Amino acid sequence: MRTIPAACYRTSERLHLAFEAARLAFGVRTRTSRIPAYMREPVAGLLDKGFARTLAKLLDPGKRVPLPKSPAPSSDTIYLTVVDRDCTTPHF
């Protein structure tokens, strides 16, 4: 895993790596967030230090990180939003 010296914390390289790490983390979250009973990857695997090291190795100071591919949406999933006159918005 790459370590950035403390003197470099306000550099463009540091910001790039922080942004890319965030993109990668949100990409993994989007790919894996599901009802726990239907998750393809166990939560313990996502929290594993080895998995974090694998993701960290993908970071490159010179380019964007390719995001993990999301599974194709299934036909048994719906999303419903309702807004009432008080602008209350429950999501189902």
C-alpha distance (Angstrom), angle and dihedral (degrees) to the residues before:
residue distance angle dihedral
M1 . . .
R2 3.78 . .
T3 3.79 120.2 .
I4 3.79 123.0 -158.6
P5 3.83 115.9 -146.5
A6 3.81 115.3 -114.6
A7 3.82 90.3 -115.4
C8 3.83 89.3 63.7
Y9 3.80 98.3 55.0
R10 3.81 94.4 108.7
T11 3.77 98.1 46.7
S12 3.78 129.7 111.2
E13 3.82 89.1 -114.7
R14 3.80 90.9 57.9
L15 3.81 92.0 47.3
H16 3.80 91.2 47.5
L17 3.81 91.7 52.1
A18 3.82 91.7 46.5
F19 3.81 92.0 50.6
E20 3.78 92.7 45.7
A21 3.81 91.9 48.0
A22 3.81 88.9 51.8
R23 3.83 92.0 48.1
L24 3.78 90.0 49.8
A25 3.81 93.3 47.2
F26 3.80 92.1 49.5
G27 3.81 90.0 46.3
V28 3.81 90.7 54.3
R29 3.80 89.9 45.8
T30 3.80 92.0 51.5
R31 3.79 91.7 47.3
T32 3.79 95.4 48.5
S33 3.82 107.4 29.4
R34 3.75 106.8 112.9
I35 3.74 142.5 121.2
P36 3.84 101.6 -57.8
A37 3.81 92.6 -122.1
Y38 3.82 89.9 59.1
M39 3.82 100.9 39.7
R40 3.79 114.5 127.5
E41 3.79 92.0 -151.2
P42 3.81 123.1 45.5
V43 3.80 117.3 -117.0
A44 3.80 90.0 -122.7
G45 3.81 89.2 60.0
L46 3.81 91.9 52.2
L47 3.82 90.7 50.8
D48 3.80 93.8 46.6
K49 3.82 116.2 119.5
G50 3.82 89.4 -136.9
F51 3.80 90.2 58.1
A52 3.83 89.2 50.6
R53 3.82 89.9 51.4
T54 3.81 90.2 50.0
L55 3.80 90.3 53.2
A56 3.81 92.0 45.3
K57 3.82 90.2 55.4
L58 3.81 88.5 60.3
L59 3.81 92.2 62.8
D60 3.78 113.8 103.2
P61 3.81 122.4 -177.8
G62 3.80 89.9 -146.3
K63 3.79 103.7 52.0
R64 3.79 147.7 19.3
V65 3.77 120.4 -82.8
P66 3.82 116.0 -115.5
L67 3.80 107.4 -119.2
P68 3.79 121.5 -126.4
K69 3.77 113.4 -96.6
S70 3.79 114.6 -104.2
P71 3.78 118.3 -133.9
A72 3.77 116.5 -105.7
P73 3.79 111.7 -94.0
S74 3.76 113.6 -101.2
S75 3.76 122.9 -130.6
D76 3.81 93.2 -122.7
T77 3.81 95.1 69.4
I78 3.79 123.7 91.0
Y79 3.78 135.1 178.1
L80 3.79 122.3 -155.0
T81 3.80 128.7 -177.9
V82 3.78 125.0 -175.6
V83 3.82 126.5 -172.3
D84 3.80 120.8 -164.1
R85 3.82 128.8 -161.0
D86 3.83 90.2 -87.6
C87 3.81 90.2 55.7
T88 3.80 91.6 -112.6
T89 3.77 106.5 156.6
P90 3.80 119.0 -165.9
H91 3.79 116.3 -177.3
F92 3.78 123.8 -145.8
